[in-house]
Amino acid sequence: MPIVLQRIYEDPQPDGYRVLVDRVWPRGISKATANLDDWAKDVTPSPNLRKWFNHDPEKFDQFKKEYKKELLEDQSKIMKLLELKEIQEKQNLILLYAAKDKEHNHVLVLKEVLENYQQ
């Protein structure tokens, strides 16, 4: 099944398992409005990496390498990846995020890792 990326501020699109993949709760969104199935803080970039990147497009390539390394070397992140991969095999997986930049954010990296992840 496909992995769909969507800003949490946009109207919900397809049906599926809705997962917020931001470490910090998005401003102005209530838990009822979010209509989440999960809040996967475990697969977000570490606070140090997130702060270093600071959504700077010029740092995206290096951020991508470091974030992939974090995802594939941290046991708690690997466990959550496996859980999300299992869900994705059964239904649409909707990864929700708050970042304004749709081309330079961690969700793109997470989607790529999930699509290529093999145990």
Secondary structure, DSSP 8 states (H G I E B T S, - for coil): --EEEEETTS---S-SEEEE--SS--TT--HHHHT-SEE-GGGS--HHHHHHHTT-GGGHHHHHHHHHHHHHH-HHHHHHHHHHHHHHHHS-EEEEE--S-SSSSHHHHHHHHHHH---
